[in-house]
Amino acid sequence: MIHIEKLRKTYGPLVALNDLSLSIGPGEVFGFIGPNGAGKSTTMKILSGLVRPDSGKAHVCGLDVATQLDLVKHKIGYMPDFLGVYDDLTVDEYLQFFAAAFDIGRKRRRAVIDSVLQLTDLTDKRHAMVDSLSRGMQQRLGVARVLLHEPTVLLLDEPASGLDPRARIELRELLLELKRMGKCIMVSSHILTELAEMSSSIGIIERGTLLFAGTLDEAFRKAGVGERIAITLEPGPLDATAAADCLRGDDRLLGVEVEGGAVVATFDPAHRSHHFLIERLVNAGARIGAFTPRPVRLEEVFLRITKGALQ
């Protein structure tokens, strides 16, 4: 649905994108991660036709953004990081305006607006003034706007920016519903825990260079992090150091350490079965007091893969 090949964009001496290449398939939520100024917004603006690259190719649904932009616009819904709204309109008037701009006929327009209002849970706000909406509702209105023409591809640049926890949860659930509908979604965010919950794949970009693109499991493997289990032992013939030595060398584990008196085993992302740990330790004479999962955070992956250098 999205195919980018060797995109390069500079602003004077600043290299915004440096030979960026990636592909995103149908029904995929691609979490685009990177520090401010990394090139996320520039990539989305190129895909939406708002910015022209210096070189390289960008295709949406098989259409060349550079030469077939009029057709591409019917395939994408782009929501920028700062969404401007017309304050002197009601929600219904706002959507009527954009539906007309998308050349949706009058007879069909009411049904389309009803549909996007229901999907974004804004039906009760149909007659409310746009400037009376909370920040979270305005973000949902922005999503409703980009869905009016039934795009196949959604480009959402920091949609959760400035939202309170409840509004972020509501927005996340909305994006998961769009994923279930088969939309191809590229979404950027600094809230990495939420991206991890909704993304089927991620891309990590820094200083215009794509450092990684792939599934979360592939990202964990590249960063050398995986699901961790903390094992606390009762006093007995096997202490924590000996227990850790007993587990080392197993190819299902990325590493085994002793932290705060507990044995912490890090799994290879390809292996999720934990029973062999208990079996091996019990057979070695260990008395297990507690067996506690420590979930991997996407923040750890990001910090390990990036160099922490900003433009």
C-alpha positions in Angstrom: 0.0 0.0 0.0 2.9 2.3 0.7 6.2 1.8 -1.1 9.1 4.3 -0.7 12.4 3.9 -2.5 15.5 6.0 -1.7 13.7 9.2 -0.8 16.0 12.1 -0.2 15.0 15.6 1.0 17.2 18.5 2.1 16.4 21.9 3.4 19.6 23.8 2.7 22.4 22.1 4.6 19.9 20.1 6.6 19.3 16.5 5.4 15.7 15.7 6.4 15.6 12.3 4.6 18.6 10.3 3.6 17.8 7.6 1.0 14.7 6.4 2.9 13.2 3.1 1.7 10.4 1.1 3.3 7.2 -0.8 2.4 3.9 -1.1 4.3 1.2 -3.6 3.4 -2.6 -3.7 3.7 -4.2 -4.0 7.1 -0.9 -3.0 8.7 -0.4 -0.3 11.4 3.2 1.0 11.0 4.4 2.9 14.1 6.9 5.5 12.9 9.3 6.4 15.8 12.0 9.0 16.1 13.0 12.1 17.9 11.8 15.6 16.8 13.4 16.5 13.5 14.1 12.9 12.6 12.1 13.1 9.3 8.7 11.5 10.2 6.6 14.5 9.2 8.6 15.1 6.0 8.0 11.5 5.0 4.2 11.9 5.5 4.2 15.2 3.7 5.9 13.6 0.7 3.4 10.8 0.7 0.5 13.2 0.8 2.0 15.4 -2.0 2.6 18.5 0.2 6.4 18.3 -0.2 8.4 17.2 -3.2 11.5 15.0 -2.6 14.9 15.9 -4.1 15.2 12.3 -5.4 13.6 8.9 -4.9 10.2 7.4 -5.5 7.0 7.2 -3.4 4.0 5.1 -4.3 0.6 4.8 -2.6 -1.6 1.9 -3.7 0.7 1.4 -6.7 0.3 5.1 -7.8 3.3 7.4 -8.2 2.9 10.4 -5.8 5.0 12.6 -8.1 3.0 11.9 -11.4 -0.4 10.7 -10.2 -1.1 12.9 -7.2 -4.7 13.6 -8.1 -5.4 9.9 -7.9 -3.3 9.4 -4.8 -5.3 12.1 -2.9 -8.4 9.8 -3.2 -6.5 7.0 -1.6 -5.0 8.7 1.4 -6.2 10.5 4.5 -3.6 12.8 6.0 -3.9 14.2 9.5 -1.0 16.6 10.4 0.4 17.0 13.9 -1.3 20.4 14.3 -4.8 20.0 13.0 -6.4 23.4 12.2 -10.2 23.5 12.6 -12.8 26.1 11.7 -14.1 27.4 15.1 -17.2 29.1 13.8 -18.7 25.9 12.4 -20.6 23.1 14.1 -19.2 19.5 13.8 -21.8 18.7 11.1 -21.1 21.9 9.1 -17.3 21.2 9.4 -17.8 17.7 7.9 -20.3 18.9 5.3 -17.7 21.4 4.1 -15.0 18.8 3.7 -17.3 16.2 2.2 -18.2 18.8 -0.5 -14.4 19.5 -0.9 -14.0 15.7 -1.6 -16.8 15.9 -4.2 -19.1 13.6 -2.2 -22.6 14.2 -3.7 -25.4 15.7 -1.6 -27.5 12.5 -1.7 -24.6 10.4 -0.3 -23.1 13.0 2.0 -25.5 12.5 4.9 -24.9 8.8 5.1 -21.2 9.2 4.9 -21.1 11.8 7.7 -23.4 9.7 9.9 -21.0 6.8 9.4 -17.8 8.6 10.4 -19.5 10.3 13.4 -20.6 6.9 14.6 -17.2 5.4 14.1 -15.4 8.2 16.0 -18.1 8.3 18.7 -19.1 11.9 17.9 -22.7 11.5 17.0 -23.9 13.3 20.1 -21.7 16.2 19.2 -23.1 16.7 15.7 -24.5 20.1 16.5 -21.8 21.3 18.9 -19.5 24.1 17.9 -16.0 22.8 16.9 -14.3 25.3 19.3 -16.4 23.9 22.2 -14.9 20.4 21.8 -12.2 19.1 24.0 -8.7 18.4 22.6 -9.4 14.7 22.4 -12.8 15.2 20.6 -11.1 17.6 18.1 -8.5 14.9 17.3 -11.3 12.4 16.8 -13.0 15.0 14.5 -9.8 15.2 12.6 -9.9 11.4 12.1 -13.5 11.7 11.0 -12.6 14.3 8.4 -9.8 12.1 6.9 -12.2 9.2 6.7 -14.9 11.0 4.7 -13.7 9.9 1.3 -13.1 6.3 2.5 -9.3 6.3 2.0 -7.3 3.1 2.0 -4.2 4.6 3.5 -4.1 6.8 6.6 -1.1 9.1 7.5 -1.5 10.2 11.1 1.2 12.5 12.4 1.3 12.6 16.2 -2.5 12.1 16.6 -2.2 11.6 20.4 -0.2 14.8 21.0 -1.5 16.8 23.9 -4.3 14.3 24.8 -5.2 13.3 28.4 -5.0 9.6 29.3 -8.7 8.9 28.6 -8.6 10.6 25.2 -5.4 8.7 24.3 -7.2 5.4 25.2 -10.2 6.4 23.1 -8.0 7.3 20.1 -6.1 4.1 20.4 -9.3 2.0 20.3 -10.4 4.0 17.3 -7.1 3.2 15.5 -7.4 -0.5 16.4 -10.9 -0.5 14.9 -9.6 1.1 11.7 -6.9 -1.6 11.6 -9.6 -4.3 11.9 -11.3 -2.6 8.9 -8.2 -3.3 6.9 -6.9 0.3 6.6 -3.1 0.7 6.1 -2.1 3.1 8.8 1.2 5.0 9.2 1.2 6.7 12.6 3.9 8.6 14.4 3.9 9.1 18.2 6.2 9.8 21.1 4.0 7.6 23.3 5.8 4.4 22.6 3.8 2.2 24.9 0.7 2.8 23.0 2.4 2.3 19.6 3.6 -1.1 20.9 0.0 -2.0 21.7 -1.4 -1.1 18.3 1.4 -1.5 15.8 2.0 -4.6 13.7 5.3 -3.2 12.6 7.5 -0.2 13.4 10.1 2.0 11.8 12.8 3.8 13.8 14.3 6.9 12.1 17.0 9.3 13.3 18.5 12.2 11.5 16.7 11.3 8.3 18.1 7.7 8.2 15.9 4.7 8.7 17.7 2.6 11.3 15.1 -0.2 11.5 11.9 -1.4 9.9 10.1 -4.6 10.7 7.9 -6.4 13.3 8.2 -5.8 17.0 9.8 -9.2 17.5 12.4 -8.4 14.9 13.0 -5.1 16.6 13.5 -6.8 20.0 15.9 -9.2 18.4 17.9 -6.5 16.7 18.1 -4.5 19.9 19.0 -7.6 21.9 16.0 -7.3 24.2 13.2 -9.8 24.8 10.6 -10.7 27.4 12.2 -11.1 30.8 11.3 -13.4 33.7 12.5 -12.7 37.2 12.9 -15.8 39.3 13.3 -15.5 43.1 14.7 -18.5 44.9 14.0 -19.7 48.4 17.0 -20.6 50.6 18.4 -24.0 49.5 21.2 -25.8 47.8 21.1 -23.6 44.7 21.7 -19.8 45.1 21.0 -17.2 42.5 24.5 -17.2 41.0 24.5 -21.0 40.6 20.9 -20.9 39.2 22.0 -18.3 36.6 25.0 -20.4 35.6 22.6 -23.4 35.2 20.5 -21.4 32.6 23.3 -19.8 30.6 24.1 -21.2 27.2 20.5 -22.0 26.2 19.8 -20.7 22.7 16.2 -19.8 23.7 17.6 -17.1 26.0 19.4 -13.9 25.0 20.9 -13.5 28.5 20.8 -14.4 32.1 21.8 -12.0 34.9 21.4 -11.8 38.7 19.6 -8.6 39.7 18.8 -7.8 43.3 19.1 -11.4 44.4 16.8 -12.6 41.6 17.7 -14.5 38.4 16.5 -12.5 35.4 16.3 -14.5 32.1 15.8 -12.6 28.8 14.1 -14.6 26.1 14.8 -14.6 22.4 11.7 -13.0 20.9 11.2 -16.2 18.8 10.7 -18.3 22.0 7.8 -17.5 24.4 7.5 -20.8 26.3 8.8 -20.5 29.9 8.2 -24.0 31.3 11.8 -25.2 30.6 13.2 -22.6 33.0 11.2 -24.2 35.9 12.1 -27.7 34.9 15.8 -27.0 34.6 16.0 -25.1 37.9 14.0 -27.7 39.8 16.0 -30.5 38.4 19.2 -28.7 39.5 17.8 -28.5 43.1 16.5 -24.9 43.1 13.5 -23.9 45.3 11.5 -21.4 43.4 9.8 -18.7 45.4 8.4 -16.5 42.7 8.3 -16.4 38.9 7.5 -12.9 37.7 7.3 -11.7 34.0 8.9 -8.3 33.2 7.4 -7.1 29.9 9.7 -5.5 27.4 9.2 -1.8 26.8 9.5 -0.3 23.3 11.5 2.5 24.9 14.3 0.0 25.6 14.3 -0.9 21.9 14.3 2.7 20.8 17.2 3.7 23.1 19.3 0.8 22.0 18.8 1.2 18.3 19.1 5.0 18.1 22.3 6.9 18.8 20.5 9.7 20.6 21.8 12.3 18.2 19.4 15.1 17.2 19.7 17.3 14.1 
